[in-house]
Structure formats: C-alpha cells, structure tokens
Amino acid sequence: MESTRKQLIELLNKKDGHISGQELSNQLNISRTAIWKHMNELKKDGYDIEAVQRKGYKILSSPDKMSENTLQWGLDTEWIGHQLFHYDQVESTQEIVHQMAKQGKPHGTVVIADEQVKGKGRMARKWDSPKGKGIWMSILLRPNLPPFKAPQLTLLAATVLAEMISERSALVPQIKWPNDLLIHHKKVSGILTEMQAEQDAIQYIVVGIGMNVNQNGEEIPEDIRHKASSLKNEAGEEWNIQETVQHILRLFERTYDQYESDGFEAIKANWEKHGYRIGEEVTISTMKRTWKATLVGIEPDGALCVRDRDGNHEKLYSAEIHWGEGGYHA
C-alpha cells in the first residue's frame, strides 16, 4: 500500500497547473484538513508550494536536499522505492534493511542515508561513508529464485551502476570482478549483496550500494587515494546526488524486470561489455599456485572464467588477482 504522501506527490507531479484541495481530497480519500497538513510537511522539507484560492495547490520548486519526499518526487517507478526511508545518519543501511525484511517490508523497499558511521563492504571491510558526499543505499528484494542464482543479482546491480554512469557522463566505467566499479582504474563504487535463504528458496536479498559521488581528492582517505576516487574527481564536476539516486532506481527496476522476463544472458553480456581487463592476461594466486591467465568472462553462478596459457578454462570463485593497475587485488 503506497503512503498517502507518495500518492499526493504523484498527483501534484502529474498536474501541470494547480490542483484543488477538493480534488486531492476526493482522490486520496482524506479530508481537506489532512491535505493542508501534508502540504505543510512538504514545505518543511523545502518545497515551494503556491496555494491559490479557488484554484488549489501547485509545487513551484523542490529542494536540493534529500528526503523521502524529494526522492519520491518524480521517481515514477512501478515497485522500487514505493516504500523509501531516508535517514540523516545510520550505522549501516544494510542492517536496517535486514531488520525491515524480518518485519515483512515488501520487495523494492529502499533505505538511504546521508551518512553511515559503520558502513561495510565485502569481507567485513570498512566503507568510508561521509555525510552528503555519496550514495549509501540498500534495496530489499524478494526474488522468486533458487539460492544458487543469487550471485546474478550482484552482477545485475553492477551493470546498473555502470549504465547509470555511462548515461549521465562521458566517463567510461568498468566492473572489476566481482563487485567494484572503477573509473580510470580507481574504485568509485562497491556492491554488497547479502541473502537470507532456506535450502531451496530465497527469503530475501539485501543489495547494498556504496558510491563515492562528490568527494574532493583530499576527502578520500589517504591510505586508499592511490586506488579510490569519486565521480566528481573523475568527471571534474559536482553531481546531483538526489537525481543520481533516482536514475539508479529507475534503471535497477527496468533491468530487474528484464532479467525476470528474459533471464541472465543480457545481464552477462552487459557485464562483460564493462568488465575490467576482460580479454587481458593477469596473474592469479590461490592457496595452491600462482599462474598467468586471460580473463574470459563470467559464469551464471558469478564465477570468473579464465583461460591459462595452455588453453585450459577454469572457474574461479575466490582468488587473489594481481590486476596490474592501481595495485588492486580481488
């Protein structure tokens, strides 16, 4: 069930001119007084609302700051973000979505924060999430998939972020297996996918997205500046975080719907199109050996497919890869 505020924003967004309080009251099945209270809440968020007697309400402009209302304004998605929760500061958006999932929140619920104080990446690594400088967001999914296909959703999310960057800029993003977004060999975004499942069914999946957006060079932690950056650093200009979030959510919904109807092949092809050093030779180390191999692509189970110098193919689920540029290891 969509919130009244969400429906109100959609009605105001669809109308070019003013819309009367009575029409809003009729469509939302709430009182004129309730409409007035909702308008005041929108004003507190920074909306410039014109109220004209006998004509009604019209939103003249929306604020720059992020809130649940501003993020849903103009989002026009079918299911993602219909329940959207914004926080100034949290420990971790991932943990909040896990709690919400257990409380029964629906598929497509989104949690986003201006700042995380205990943001995390893969293998429990700390993720620096400074206030107002990036996208710190988690999405709740309830897919009708067997658990062994869950890694496909990490790969799907990576293609969404790569496509978003390509569509909004002249930057050329690349996806470093399994879940990092690089620009000019430097990491700008990571994806953390966590699953709650039984043996043959997924209960829910939380897809966490951390993206460095508007950090200046000196705002990147000194110990990782050689291998991390931000969209602003690489593009040379500030990004509107709110619009970027909305772009990600629209693209995520469209890509997920296509995946549900057509399967994994298009995701695989898109991932490999953006794949970092695909077709190139790298050095790979495991517990047993170190060898050189060419990166071929990805497998449906999320494994990295490589080919050694003798032409033998191998699937890697965990390995240390010496990428060459930027001192990266996987």
Secondary structure by P-SEA (a helix, b strand, c coil): cccaaaaaaaaaaaccccccaaaaaaaacccaaaaaaaaaaaaaacccccccccccccccccccccccccccccccccccccbbbbbcccccaaaaaaaaaaaccccbbbbbbccccccccccccbbbbcccccccbbbbbbccccccccaaaaaaaaaaaaaaaaaaccbbbbbcccbbbbccccccbbbbbbbbbccccccbbbbbbbbbcccccccccccccccccccccccccccaaaaaaaaaaaaaaaaaaaaaccccaaaaaaaaaacccccbbbbbbcccbbbbbbbccccccbbbbbbcccbbbbbbcccccccccccccc
